Amino acid sequence: MKIDINTKMITLLGTPLSQSFAARMQNKGYEAAGLNMLYFYTETDNEHLEDIVKGLRYMNFAGFAVTKPNKVKVLEYLDELDPLCQKMGSSNTVVRTPEGKLIGYNTDGVGFYTAITKEADIKVDQCVFFCFGGGGAGRAMCSILAYHGARKIYITDAYEQCAKDLAEDINKNFAPIAEFVPYGEFSKLAACDVVLNASGVGMGKTIGKTPLPKEYMKEGQFYFDACYNPAKTQFLLDAEARGCKILNGLGMSLYQGAAQIKLWTGEDAPLEAMRKELLDILSESK
């Protein structure tokens, strides 16, 4: 990869990032598409987010990506929001215009919806969902489900106000189908078709942990984890052992990354080159 004065940069703002494959996937996509761009990591939490975003505005960036725990907080520092992003209340993708204006989008929801409908054939409008996690990823996932006509969405989070706020926002901005569930209360799970882990539990420092005891999982349910490193979190391993269908967040990452490239460059992403890179990384990590 040649880096010169014309190279447009992208950085991912979040923490932890050691488990992320985004840089390799994105840089492979830029290479395959002949784009003079570079994607790299910047570990930060909310404390220094404002200062970093202010700096990026005046540097040679096409934009930047955002992940936990910054997807909601970053909205305070942007100039405009895409209408769907505004309804979601969360941004994972920011485009910097030539004039230095920062516009927030959210491709997590698109990536998630594409993954579960294309790779798992989930019929969203026929399903009841239970989601662990009301932060940035959970907001995008639950919002896009509501947008596409989900029958019901139960939401829980260790930070209960976070889940309450998300349920309220979905009912206000999309459809009155969301319900807050106190953390550790699993009675609603039996009525659910699809169970989602958007909490981050099971990755990074919490590898081997799960937000759900396996005795509450039942055969016939579908389990999705937004994490893809490890490829099978304890959440997914337990679900698989109980006879449930499972899917990790690899496809979500792929499709949302492709949508990001389209926003940053106006070009269609080389999807298969990016998919191959992700699969190669997973194969290397085994």
Backbone bond lengths (Angstrom), bond angles and torsions (degrees), N, CA, C in turn:
res aa  C-N    CA-C-N  psi(-1)  N-CA   C-N-CA  omega(-1)  CA-C   N-CA-C  phi
1 M - - - 1.464 - - 1.531 109.78 -
2 K 1.323 116.72 123.25 1.454 121.45 178.23 1.522 109.56 -90.73
3 I 1.338 115.38 128.86 1.458 120.46 177.62 1.519 108.22 -113.60
4 D 1.338 116.62 125.01 1.458 120.48 179.85 1.522 109.69 -138.25
5 I 1.322 115.78 -171.49 1.459 120.49 -175.29 1.529 112.45 -63.94
6 N 1.335 117.43 -20.34 1.462 121.33 -178.71 1.521 113.74 -94.44
7 T 1.327 117.28 -2.90 1.460 120.57 -178.93 1.519 110.70 -63.59
8 K 1.322 116.24 125.00 1.460 121.68 175.10 1.529 108.80 -88.52
9 M 1.318 115.75 132.51 1.456 120.90 -175.17 1.531 111.81 -104.61
10 I 1.332 113.20 152.27 1.464 123.21 172.54 1.519 106.61 -134.69
11 T 1.309 118.66 134.56 1.456 120.21 173.58 1.524 109.92 -127.24
12 L 1.317 115.49 149.78 1.465 122.35 177.38 1.520 108.30 -100.02
13 L 1.334 117.11 123.26 1.453 123.21 -178.49 1.519 110.20 -103.01
14 G 1.322 116.94 117.10 1.457 120.75 178.70 1.515 110.69 173.16
15 T 1.312 116.75 -178.91 1.455 122.29 174.93 1.525 109.11 -163.59
16 P 1.349 120.12 138.55 1.460 126.00 -3.27 1.530 111.05 -79.26
17 L 1.325 116.88 158.79 1.462 121.37 -179.39 1.523 113.02 -124.48
18 S 1.322 117.72 0.92 1.467 119.72 -176.29 1.526 112.42 -63.21
19 Q 1.340 117.41 -23.83 1.458 121.28 -178.13 1.530 112.58 -89.72
20 S 1.345 117.56 -3.72 1.465 120.67 -172.83 1.521 112.35 -79.19
21 F 1.336 115.34 138.44 1.462 122.47 174.04 1.532 110.98 -103.28
22 A 1.318 116.86 3.88 1.463 120.67 -170.19 1.522 112.93 -58.91
23 A 1.338 118.09 -40.43 1.464 119.71 -175.79 1.527 111.63 -64.22
24 R 1.324 117.14 -46.49 1.462 119.35 179.37 1.524 111.42 -63.68
25 M 1.338 116.45 -41.47 1.461 119.74 -179.99 1.527 110.76 -64.19
26 Q 1.333 116.22 -48.00 1.461 119.65 -178.06 1.527 111.73 -65.76
27 N 1.320 117.14 -45.45 1.466 119.28 -178.51 1.524 112.21 -64.70
28 K 1.326 117.19 -34.01 1.465 119.87 173.88 1.526 110.22 -64.88
29 G 1.324 115.73 -39.13 1.459 119.42 177.28 1.513 112.12 -63.49
30 Y 1.342 117.33 -43.11 1.462 120.44 178.73 1.530 110.31 -62.46
31 E 1.336 115.68 -43.63 1.459 120.32 -179.52 1.527 111.35 -61.13
32 A 1.338 115.64 -46.99 1.466 120.20 -178.26 1.524 111.72 -64.78
33 A 1.336 116.19 -30.58 1.471 120.35 -178.63 1.524 112.58 -91.13
34 G 1.336 117.15 -2.20 1.458 120.03 -179.31 1.517 113.75 70.65
35 L 1.336 116.38 31.97 1.460 121.36 -178.34 1.527 110.62 -97.43
36 N 1.313 117.03 134.60 1.460 122.19 178.46 1.532 108.84 -86.18
37 M 1.333 114.67 77.66 1.457 121.57 -175.77 1.521 109.97 -139.46
38 L 1.333 115.94 157.88 1.461 122.28 178.50 1.515 109.53 -140.28
39 Y 1.337 116.28 129.59 1.473 123.31 179.27 1.524 107.67 -110.65
40 F 1.334 116.95 131.81 1.461 120.40 178.56 1.530 109.59 -146.89
41 Y 1.338 115.65 175.82 1.466 121.44 -172.79 1.528 111.97 -104.27
42 T 1.324 115.03 145.06 1.461 122.49 169.69 1.525 108.01 -134.06
43 E 1.334 117.08 105.80 1.466 119.88 -179.34 1.527 109.14 -77.64
44 T 1.318 115.61 122.19 1.458 121.06 177.99 1.519 109.33 -159.31
45 D 1.326 115.12 152.04 1.456 119.63 172.29 1.530 108.09 -110.46
46 N 1.315 116.68 -165.03 1.465 120.25 -176.03 1.529 113.75 -62.77
47 E 1.334 116.83 -27.22 1.461 120.74 -171.26 1.523 113.07 -58.27
48 H 1.335 116.77 -41.26 1.469 120.41 -177.13 1.529 112.87 -111.35
49 L 1.324 116.96 9.15 1.458 121.21 -174.29 1.527 112.16 -60.56
50 E 1.309 117.48 -44.07 1.469 120.68 -177.34 1.520 111.03 -60.45
51 D 1.331 118.09 -45.49 1.459 121.43 -178.72 1.523 111.41 -63.02
52 I 1.336 116.74 -40.85 1.464 120.71 -179.44 1.524 110.63 -66.00
53 V 1.328 116.68 -45.87 1.470 120.42 -179.71 1.527 110.44 -61.68
54 K 1.315 117.35 -40.21 1.463 120.02 177.49 1.519 110.93 -59.72
55 G 1.338 117.11 -40.71 1.455 120.77 179.46 1.515 112.51 -67.01
56 L 1.337 116.69 -41.90 1.467 120.80 -178.15 1.529 111.78 -61.46
57 R 1.307 116.27 -29.82 1.467 121.09 -179.03 1.542 111.41 -59.11
58 Y 1.331 116.23 -30.43 1.460 120.24 -173.72 1.523 113.20 -107.62
59 M 1.327 117.17 13.66 1.460 121.43 -178.29 1.529 110.45 -115.00
60 N 1.318 116.04 176.12 1.467 121.14 -173.03 1.532 111.10 -82.57
61 F 1.318 116.17 61.27 1.462 122.69 -178.54 1.522 110.44 -110.65
62 A 1.343 115.35 139.16 1.465 120.62 170.55 1.525 109.65 -77.95
63 G 1.324 115.62 -19.51 1.453 122.76 -178.32 1.506 108.79 158.93
64 F 1.327 116.04 -162.98 1.452 119.43 176.41 1.520 109.75 -154.44
65 A 1.337 114.63 162.88 1.459 121.66 178.21 1.522 108.56 -107.96
66 V 1.335 116.11 157.37 1.462 121.35 -175.72 1.520 109.40 -135.63
67 T 1.326 116.30 136.60 1.458 120.46 176.19 1.530 109.42 -137.15
68 K 1.345 116.43 -172.44 1.465 120.85 -177.48 1.523 109.88 -54.34
69 P 1.353 117.24 138.48 1.473 129.02 1.79 1.532 112.70 -104.34
70 N 1.320 117.91 33.50 1.463 121.13 -166.74 1.528 116.09 -109.17
71 K 1.338 118.06 -0.01 1.459 120.02 -169.91 1.527 113.74 -67.38
72 V 1.309 117.38 -27.61 1.467 120.64 178.22 1.529 110.37 -91.01
73 K 1.319 115.89 -45.48 1.470 121.21 -177.76 1.515 112.17 -59.66
74 V 1.344 117.92 -35.23 1.463 121.16 -175.40 1.526 112.93 -61.98
75 L 1.323 117.21 -22.97 1.470 120.45 -178.99 1.535 111.21 -58.34
76 E 1.318 116.61 -29.43 1.473 120.95 -177.55 1.530 112.18 -65.81
77 Y 1.335 116.88 -20.01 1.464 120.11 -171.68 1.529 112.95 -111.02
78 L 1.337 117.01 11.29 1.464 121.11 -178.23 1.527 110.82 -104.57
79 D 1.329 115.83 157.35 1.460 121.02 -177.47 1.518 112.67 -87.41
80 E 1.342 116.43 -35.82 1.462 121.18 -179.03 1.522 108.74 -143.72
81 L 1.335 115.12 158.47 1.460 121.15 175.66 1.522 109.52 -129.03
82 D 1.315 115.89 136.27 1.457 120.77 169.50 1.533 108.17 -57.54
83 P 1.345 119.33 143.66 1.471 120.49 -176.01 1.526 114.41 -54.35
84 L 1.340 118.52 -42.16 1.466 120.32 179.56 1.517 110.37 -68.49
85 C 1.313 117.46 -40.15 1.462 122.08 176.22 1.528 110.43 -59.36
86 Q 1.319 116.33 -41.63 1.460 120.68 179.91 1.523 110.95 -63.71
87 K 1.325 116.99 -41.63 1.457 120.51 177.69 1.528 111.54 -65.57
88 M 1.326 115.76 -38.29 1.462 120.38 179.92 1.523 111.90 -68.95
89 G 1.324 116.52 -32.86 1.455 120.27 -176.94 1.514 113.10 73.85
90 S 1.344 116.40 29.70 1.460 121.12 -176.55 1.520 108.55 -158.81
91 S 1.340 116.72 140.50 1.469 120.98 178.23 1.524 110.04 -130.77
92 N 1.336 115.98 134.43 1.464 120.70 173.65 1.525 111.24 -115.64
93 T 1.321 117.27 -2.62 1.464 121.53 -175.30 1.527 109.34 -141.42
94 V 1.324 116.22 126.20 1.462 120.89 178.89 1.521 108.54 -124.00
95 V 1.312 116.38 128.82 1.462 123.04 176.85 1.524 108.75 -101.29
96 R 1.327 115.59 129.55 1.463 120.99 174.34 1.520 108.42 -97.66
97 T 1.307 117.10 119.40 1.459 121.02 179.51 1.533 109.86 -76.51
98 P 1.340 118.30 163.50 1.476 120.43 177.93 1.528 112.85 -56.66
99 E 1.328 117.24 -24.60 1.471 120.89 179.63 1.527 112.22 -86.08
100 G 1.332 116.86 -2.21 1.455 120.31 179.39 1.518 114.66 91.32
101 K 1.319 117.05 8.84 1.463 120.60 177.76 1.525 109.45 -78.94
102 L 1.333 117.68 141.77 1.463 123.08 -178.96 1.527 109.66 -108.91
103 I 1.340 115.51 120.44 1.463 121.60 -177.06 1.527 109.20 -117.68
104 G 1.320 116.71 126.28 1.454 122.23 -176.64 1.523 113.15 -92.08
105 Y 1.333 114.87 137.78 1.461 123.37 175.45 1.527 108.22 -131.88
106 N 1.312 116.04 170.88 1.462 119.77 172.66 1.522 109.30 -135.99
107 T 1.326 116.20 112.29 1.466 120.92 178.03 1.521 112.07 -100.51
108 D 1.339 117.40 -5.44 1.471 120.02 178.63 1.526 111.01 -59.45
109 G 1.331 115.65 -44.60 1.455 119.33 -178.09 1.516 111.91 -63.30
110 V 1.336 116.57 -43.56 1.460 121.00 177.92 1.523 110.42 -61.75
111 G 1.345 116.44 -45.11 1.456 120.51 -180.00 1.513 112.43 -62.47
112 F 1.328 116.22 -43.31 1.458 121.42 179.35 1.521 111.02 -64.47
113 Y 1.324 117.36 -48.05 1.461 121.16 -177.97 1.527 110.65 -62.81
114 T 1.327 116.91 -42.72 1.464 120.35 178.95 1.524 110.50 -62.08
115 A 1.334 116.60 -42.52 1.462 120.71 -178.14 1.524 112.10 -63.29
116 I 1.322 118.03 -49.13 1.471 118.69 -174.21 1.525 112.24 -75.11
117 T 1.329 117.32 -26.14 1.465 118.81 179.30 1.528 112.03 -84.83
118 K 1.334 117.40 -37.68 1.459 120.81 -178.90 1.524 112.66 -82.47
119 E 1.336 116.71 -41.49 1.454 120.53 -173.06 1.523 113.50 -94.69
120 A 1.307 117.94 -21.75 1.466 120.74 -178.62 1.519 112.96 -123.10
121 D 1.334 117.56 -3.46 1.465 123.13 177.06 1.534 111.87 56.24
122 I 1.335 116.65 38.26 1.462 120.92 176.98 1.529 109.36 -75.96
123 K 1.310 115.70 129.34 1.466 121.87 176.20 1.533 107.25 -94.93
124 V 1.293 116.17 94.72 1.459 121.82 -170.14 1.518 112.31 -56.58
125 D 1.318 117.25 -42.14 1.470 120.06 -175.96 1.524 113.19 -73.18
126 Q 1.332 117.27 -2.49 1.462 121.14 177.56 1.523 112.66 -109.52
127 C 1.329 117.32 4.29 1.464 120.62 -169.10 1.529 113.79 -118.63
128 V 1.342 113.56 151.95 1.460 123.69 169.40 1.526 107.04 -106.03
129 F 1.337 116.66 132.05 1.461 122.53 -173.19 1.527 111.23 -116.06
130 F 1.329 114.84 149.96 1.465 122.07 172.10 1.523 105.89 -128.10
131 C 1.338 117.19 125.72 1.459 120.79 -175.87 1.520 111.81 -121.06
132 F 1.326 115.95 125.22 1.459 122.16 168.91 1.525 107.79 -90.09
133 G 1.329 116.71 116.23 1.450 120.62 178.11 1.508 112.38 114.42
134 G 1.331 116.00 117.84 1.460 120.97 179.18 1.513 113.17 -114.20
135 G 1.342 116.59 15.22 1.461 121.05 178.78 1.508 111.69 -81.86
136 G 1.343 116.43 -151.26 1.453 120.78 -173.63 1.510 114.16 -57.96
137 A 1.339 117.40 -51.59 1.467 120.19 -179.29 1.522 111.14 -65.25
138 G 1.328 116.25 -44.05 1.458 120.25 178.92 1.518 111.95 -61.44
139 R 1.311 116.90 -39.15 1.462 121.22 177.55 1.524 110.76 -59.93
140 A 1.329 115.62 -48.01 1.466 119.27 -178.61 1.522 111.09 -64.18
141 M 1.318 116.52 -45.49 1.460 121.22 -176.38 1.528 111.44 -65.55
142 C 1.326 116.78 -48.86 1.470 120.01 -177.78 1.526 111.16 -68.88
143 S 1.320 116.80 -36.12 1.467 120.24 179.68 1.519 111.38 -65.16
144 I 1.333 116.75 -44.00 1.467 118.81 -179.43 1.520 110.74 -68.46
145 L 1.326 117.14 -31.01 1.470 120.10 175.31 1.530 110.25 -64.95
146 A 1.332 115.70 -44.09 1.465 119.74 178.45 1.534 110.47 -64.03
147 Y 1.315 116.70 -40.63 1.464 122.53 179.40 1.524 111.11 -59.92
148 H 1.347 116.10 -35.05 1.463 120.48 -178.13 1.539 112.90 -97.72
149 G 1.320 117.68 16.40 1.455 120.79 167.53 1.510 117.37 87.64
150 A 1.345 118.42 27.72 1.469 120.33 176.28 1.530 110.25 -54.17
151 R 1.347 115.77 144.83 1.473 119.69 -178.47 1.526 111.91 -69.95
152 K 1.328 116.70 -40.91 1.458 121.71 -177.15 1.524 108.53 -161.09
153 I 1.349 117.28 145.01 1.458 121.89 176.74 1.526 108.68 -134.27
154 Y 1.325 116.12 117.84 1.459 122.25 173.14 1.526 107.78 -95.69
155 I 1.346 116.69 134.98 1.463 120.70 -174.80 1.522 110.26 -129.55
156 T 1.329 115.81 132.37 1.455 120.84 177.68 1.519 109.34 -136.83
157 D 1.326 116.08 155.93 1.462 121.21 179.36 1.524 108.31 -158.68
158 A 1.336 116.58 147.30 1.468 120.43 176.75 1.531 110.28 -59.35
159 Y 1.341 116.24 -32.85 1.467 121.63 171.66 1.530 106.31 -93.40
160 E 1.315 116.52 93.18 1.462 120.72 -166.59 1.523 113.51 -61.81
161 Q 1.329 117.48 -32.75 1.462 119.35 179.71 1.517 110.97 -62.84
162 C 1.332 115.63 -32.90 1.469 121.21 178.31 1.531 110.22 -60.58
163 A 1.331 116.88 -46.24 1.465 121.27 179.38 1.528 111.12 -68.95
164 K 1.318 116.85 -38.60 1.468 120.32 178.20 1.531 110.50 -62.06
165 D 1.322 115.58 -44.41 1.464 119.90 -179.01 1.529 110.98 -63.78
166 L 1.327 116.10 -41.12 1.465 119.28 -179.73 1.526 111.05 -64.81
167 A 1.321 117.07 -45.33 1.467 120.20 178.80 1.530 110.74 -59.45
168 E 1.321 115.88 -41.98 1.466 120.43 179.98 1.527 110.64 -65.16
169 D 1.331 116.76 -42.65 1.469 120.29 -178.58 1.527 111.59 -66.31
170 I 1.326 117.06 -40.27 1.470 119.82 178.40 1.521 110.47 -63.44
171 N 1.326 116.34 -44.62 1.468 120.43 -179.41 1.527 111.54 -63.77
172 K 1.319 115.92 -31.59 1.466 120.77 -179.45 1.524 112.24 -82.18
173 N 1.333 116.86 -42.56 1.461 121.09 -170.28 1.527 115.25 -95.98
174 F 1.339 117.42 -20.10 1.460 120.29 -176.29 1.532 111.95 -123.31
175 A 1.325 117.14 -71.47 1.471 121.43 -179.03 1.525 107.78 -161.33
176 P 1.339 118.02 151.10 1.477 121.21 -176.92 1.528 112.32 -79.30
177 I 1.330 115.96 67.22 1.466 120.28 -174.52 1.521 113.10 -124.61
178 A 1.335 118.12 -1.85 1.467 121.12 -175.18 1.518 110.74 -98.39
179 E 1.341 115.21 146.00 1.469 120.72 179.67 1.530 109.56 -140.73
180 F 1.319 115.43 129.06 1.461 121.30 175.86 1.527 110.17 -72.03
181 V 1.336 115.45 139.19 1.461 122.16 175.86 1.530 108.08 -124.58
182 P 1.339 119.68 126.73 1.464 121.00 178.03 1.530 111.31 -56.25
183 Y 1.314 116.79 142.32 1.461 121.01 -176.94 1.526 109.97 -64.33
184 G 1.332 115.46 131.31 1.462 120.83 -178.42 1.517 113.63 91.92
185 E 1.346 116.52 -1.64 1.468 121.85 176.63 1.524 108.17 -97.48
186 F 1.328 116.00 115.28 1.462 120.03 -172.37 1.531 114.37 -113.94
187 S 1.323 118.09 11.62 1.465 120.52 -174.26 1.532 112.50 -65.94
188 K 1.344 117.92 -26.47 1.464 120.52 -178.36 1.527 112.44 -76.45
189 L 1.321 116.80 -16.07 1.463 120.25 -173.04 1.520 113.73 -62.02
190 A 1.309 117.59 -33.61 1.464 120.98 -176.20 1.521 112.32 -60.84
191 A 1.332 116.44 -27.35 1.466 120.61 -177.63 1.523 112.88 -91.65
192 C 1.339 117.44 4.60 1.459 120.83 -173.02 1.525 112.14 -99.48
193 D 1.322 115.04 144.14 1.461 121.85 177.19 1.527 111.86 -90.07
194 V 1.339 115.77 -35.24 1.463 121.69 -174.70 1.524 109.01 -131.74
195 V 1.340 115.89 132.11 1.460 121.85 179.84 1.528 108.24 -118.98
196 L 1.324 116.71 128.26 1.456 123.33 -173.01 1.522 111.19 -116.08
197 N 1.315 116.69 138.24 1.458 121.22 172.04 1.519 108.96 -113.10
198 A 1.320 115.92 103.55 1.459 122.05 176.14 1.522 110.20 -116.11
199 S 1.327 115.97 20.21 1.463 121.65 -173.98 1.517 113.59 -86.17
200 G 1.338 117.46 -18.66 1.458 120.85 -173.88 1.516 113.22 86.22
201 V 1.332 117.38 -9.36 1.463 120.34 178.00 1.528 108.89 -70.15
202 G 1.327 116.11 123.49 1.457 120.81 -177.26 1.509 112.99 117.67
203 M 1.347 116.36 -6.77 1.467 120.58 178.25 1.520 109.36 -123.93
204 G 1.337 115.92 165.93 1.463 119.87 177.44 1.515 112.29 59.14
205 K 1.320 116.84 -127.65 1.461 122.05 -177.96 1.530 113.05 -73.58
206 T 1.335 117.29 -8.45 1.467 120.21 -178.80 1.530 112.52 -107.34
207 I 1.347 117.50 18.16 1.470 120.29 176.83 1.529 109.01 -55.90
208 G 1.330 115.11 135.37 1.462 121.12 -178.50 1.514 113.85 93.84
209 K 1.340 116.68 -9.00 1.460 121.16 178.87 1.529 109.91 -102.34
210 T 1.321 115.87 161.59 1.464 121.69 -179.42 1.524 109.18 -146.23
211 P 1.329 118.09 147.60 1.470 119.43 177.65 1.522 113.57 -80.65
212 L 1.353 117.44 -5.10 1.464 120.42 -172.83 1.525 112.02 -135.42
213 P 1.332 118.62 119.03 1.465 120.17 173.64 1.525 110.34 -60.20
214 K 1.328 116.67 138.57 1.461 119.90 -171.14 1.520 113.98 -67.28
215 E 1.333 117.32 -19.31 1.462 118.05 -179.93 1.530 112.98 -66.49
216 Y 1.331 117.31 -15.68 1.466 120.54 178.38 1.533 112.16 -89.13
217 M 1.317 117.30 -6.27 1.462 120.99 178.46 1.522 109.70 -84.65
218 K 1.324 116.76 142.38 1.455 118.43 -180.00 1.523 110.71 -133.22
219 E 1.301 115.03 146.12 1.454 121.15 -179.64 1.527 110.70 -56.86
220 G 1.321 116.13 140.03 1.455 120.80 -179.29 1.517 113.12 102.39
221 Q 1.334 116.17 -19.47 1.460 119.33 175.67 1.527 110.17 -80.66
222 F 1.333 115.13 159.05 1.460 121.29 176.91 1.522 108.10 -111.68
223 Y 1.334 116.74 133.18 1.462 121.78 -177.46 1.525 110.67 -118.46
224 F 1.329 115.54 128.37 1.459 122.25 -179.85 1.524 109.49 -123.72
225 D 1.338 116.87 134.20 1.459 121.46 174.49 1.523 108.23 -121.04
226 A 1.321 117.14 127.07 1.462 121.23 -179.94 1.524 111.91 -65.76
227 C 1.327 117.27 -17.76 1.466 121.82 177.22 1.530 110.26 -75.22
228 Y 1.328 116.95 147.50 1.463 120.85 175.72 1.529 111.82 -131.47
229 N 1.330 117.38 1.30 1.461 122.28 176.25 1.521 108.21 -141.48
230 P 1.351 117.53 98.05 1.460 127.44 13.66 1.538 112.89 -73.61
231 A 1.335 114.25 158.50 1.463 119.97 -177.76 1.523 111.37 -62.73
232 K 1.333 116.26 -33.97 1.467 120.81 175.18 1.518 108.06 -126.82
233 T 1.315 115.81 106.50 1.464 120.59 174.22 1.524 109.10 -71.53
234 Q 1.331 116.66 170.20 1.459 119.65 176.72 1.520 110.83 -59.75
235 F 1.311 115.99 -34.98 1.468 122.92 175.94 1.529 110.50 -55.22
236 L 1.333 116.84 -47.65 1.463 120.91 -179.39 1.526 112.06 -75.70
237 L 1.318 117.46 -37.02 1.475 120.26 177.78 1.518 110.64 -61.15
238 D 1.324 116.63 -43.80 1.466 120.77 179.57 1.523 110.67 -64.94
239 A 1.330 116.69 -42.14 1.463 120.46 -179.92 1.524 110.50 -63.91
240 E 1.315 116.59 -43.41 1.459 121.10 179.03 1.524 111.00 -61.68
241 A 1.325 116.59 -40.81 1.464 121.24 179.32 1.521 111.91 -64.99
242 R 1.320 116.28 -26.36 1.467 121.17 178.98 1.533 112.16 -88.32
243 G 1.328 117.09 4.74 1.458 120.65 177.33 1.509 114.84 86.68
244 C 1.321 117.18 19.91 1.467 121.17 -178.93 1.527 110.67 -95.73
245 K 1.312 116.45 152.75 1.462 121.31 172.11 1.526 108.29 -77.66
246 I 1.346 116.22 144.22 1.458 120.38 -175.99 1.528 111.23 -135.11
247 L 1.333 115.43 158.52 1.458 121.76 174.34 1.522 107.89 -153.36
248 N 1.332 116.55 133.95 1.462 118.90 176.31 1.525 110.77 -93.06
249 G 1.329 116.07 -175.36 1.451 120.55 -172.27 1.511 115.78 -88.06
250 L 1.334 117.28 12.22 1.464 119.76 -178.00 1.533 111.49 -60.51
251 G 1.327 116.80 -49.00 1.462 120.44 179.59 1.514 111.76 -64.04
252 M 1.325 117.13 -39.42 1.462 121.21 176.40 1.522 109.89 -58.58
253 S 1.334 116.42 -44.60 1.456 120.84 179.04 1.525 111.43 -63.78
254 L 1.320 116.13 -42.86 1.463 121.08 -179.51 1.531 111.37 -61.77
255 Y 1.321 116.67 -52.72 1.460 120.28 -175.19 1.524 112.51 -69.39
256 Q 1.345 116.41 -35.87 1.462 116.88 178.26 1.519 110.45 -71.32
257 G 1.356 116.63 -33.68 1.454 119.94 177.57 1.514 111.99 -65.96
258 A 1.317 116.40 -39.24 1.463 120.74 176.88 1.530 110.43 -63.13
259 A 1.324 116.24 -40.11 1.465 120.14 177.94 1.527 111.04 -65.67
260 Q 1.338 116.66 -35.31 1.464 120.07 177.18 1.529 111.27 -62.95
261 I 1.330 116.51 -45.99 1.464 120.45 -179.63 1.525 110.58 -58.78
262 K 1.310 116.70 -39.87 1.467 120.92 177.75 1.528 110.53 -61.11
263 L 1.318 116.82 -41.46 1.461 120.85 -179.55 1.525 111.60 -69.95
264 W 1.317 117.64 -41.22 1.462 121.22 -177.02 1.522 113.63 -74.69
265 T 1.342 116.82 -29.25 1.463 119.91 -171.83 1.522 114.87 -121.40
266 G 1.327 116.94 -21.58 1.461 121.01 -172.56 1.513 112.87 80.94
267 E 1.341 117.41 1.18 1.462 122.89 -178.25 1.528 110.85 -102.39
268 D 1.332 116.86 147.99 1.461 120.49 172.83 1.531 109.35 -69.95
269 A 1.311 116.70 137.80 1.462 121.57 -177.80 1.528 110.75 -77.45
270 P 1.345 117.89 145.85 1.468 122.08 174.77 1.530 109.79 -78.31
271 L 1.311 115.23 83.04 1.462 122.42 -169.05 1.530 112.98 -57.60
272 E 1.314 117.21 -44.24 1.468 119.13 -174.82 1.526 111.63 -70.17
273 A 1.317 118.11 -35.17 1.468 120.52 175.98 1.523 110.47 -64.19
274 M 1.318 116.81 -38.68 1.456 121.35 178.65 1.523 111.23 -69.95
275 R 1.323 116.61 -40.59 1.466 120.76 178.17 1.536 110.34 -62.09
276 K 1.327 116.34 -44.26 1.462 120.43 -179.74 1.517 110.99 -61.70
277 E 1.318 116.94 -40.35 1.465 120.03 179.18 1.522 111.26 -63.58
278 L 1.310 117.27 -42.29 1.464 120.55 177.60 1.526 111.39 -62.59
279 L 1.303 116.73 -43.95 1.476 120.43 179.10 1.521 110.86 -65.44
280 D 1.331 117.64 -37.34 1.463 120.58 176.73 1.524 111.03 -62.93
281 I 1.307 116.67 -40.80 1.467 121.15 179.63 1.516 110.33 -63.61
282 L 1.321 115.94 -45.23 1.462 119.43 178.99 1.525 111.27 -62.25
283 S 1.324 116.30 -39.14 1.458 120.40 179.86 1.534 110.21 -65.23
284 E 1.321 117.13 -39.12 1.469 122.31 178.93 1.518 111.83 -65.99
285 S 1.333 116.67 -31.74 1.466 120.71 -174.09 1.518 113.54 -83.44
286 K 1.330 117.59 -7.43 1.459 120.65 -179.05 1.530 110.99 -73.27
